[in-house]
Amino acid sequence: MEKSLRGKELDNEFFLSQFEEIEKKVENLIVVCNSLEVTNLELFNKIKSLEEELQGKIEAEKKIAQEKALIRSKVDNLLVRLEELTAN
């Protein structure tokens, strides 16, 4: 009987050590997950910032294109007026 009790104690110690090992691994996974969540949030914020910056540049580019078109139109009108003056 003592032999089977000792065997059960060894089994219990083995299982306890296995649970402790699993617990350590789970704790490590939690730390890694938390770290990855922080990194993910930082990357999300960076993407959002870059998208806003890109949108600002797109709007600036549109404004520049509109200004160029307006300048071209005014120059064309001036050229037409000059031609009219020289034609007369």
Buried (B, 14 or more C-beta within 10 A) or exposed (E): EEEEEEEEEEEEEEEEEEEEEEEEEEEEEEEEEEEEEEEEEEEEEEEEEEEEEEEEEEEEEEEEEEEEEEEEEEEEEEEEEEEEEEEE
